[in-house]
């Protein structure tokens, strides 16, 4: 029997309303995935009713310790656990499955089925934004992409078409669509159907629905983002933005975009009914968001109904009447914490390649793939002379040029075709770029993809 929660009504983890649904099914055993480590209370309730609970999670262990009423807790964040603590919740669940298979002496064929499930683990790993600076996650993603690209499941046949999927496709194409239905409708059923159904017609139908919800999500997101940007006028050290137009399912994405754009922490707040407001925040580069909320909660008890999360992202709930005081006091606290710190957003690079801008370097870097969260595509920074600059592309806003004697392309270099060029013929500039391969008529050539051009320091 499948039991799916409601993103807003049930909330995150083993909440009261989720427990009620579980009681309705009257199972002997509950195994959590990606949740449960902070849900001692509900686990105790289930356990008192004779239901065993096994927790599998990857979130930080709460100060009160692991839930004691659980019959087992599998979470690599535990001090006694020496396993890679960077894996996502789906990775923990999958590892438990492999351990059980091993214990039950699974056949080679059964193990194969389990191994093939790494496509799902890869999707979850990328979509949960855990770091690829972990051999385990890199293995999950590398293998998972391999399986996806074999296109055995209808979902990959339909979502990927002829395409060979990479980390970017998981993060920007498939992940957002899979998440769209729960963001927009609260329910994830269609996403699950899309991923696991073996009936191509049903998968196509589910995919179309997800795609449509995703487009809806994009348009609402753009609207909220534009509105929020209007309100951020001065150079502030933190944004706490509440509007009746905000959307609980989408605000995490908007917070992320604002935090990136302004380089400062951002919390978005939205109504979720019954005079309750839910918030979703992203930390930017200079703050530990969950710690900041914990400090706030200590200093101003009784305002936050709940909060949780990590360094980079966190969520919270409060009563509508407390929104203003929270905005005021939290901004004050962050301002104090960041005082004296240089909070100019920075871009870190891998330095200059100097004389090593060549195909050999490109192929060496290729071997380090997959790139993604916490392990980005190497970004280099060199001073070079730009020549043979010309506008390319149907939209006439990309630039092609030679940098020293290397072919280079700068996508979206111009806002409009008439915008001034960021570089003049024969000028010496500093380019932030990645290495890329251009295959044309059977010829493999190196190409620099320019991300940013700045004037050299005098
Ligand atoms: Mn997670």
Boltz pocket constraint, residues with backbone or C-beta under 6 A from the ligand:
constraints:
  - pocket:
      binder: B
      contacts: [[A, 34], [A, 58], [A, 88], [A, 89], [A, 128]]
      max_distance: 6.0
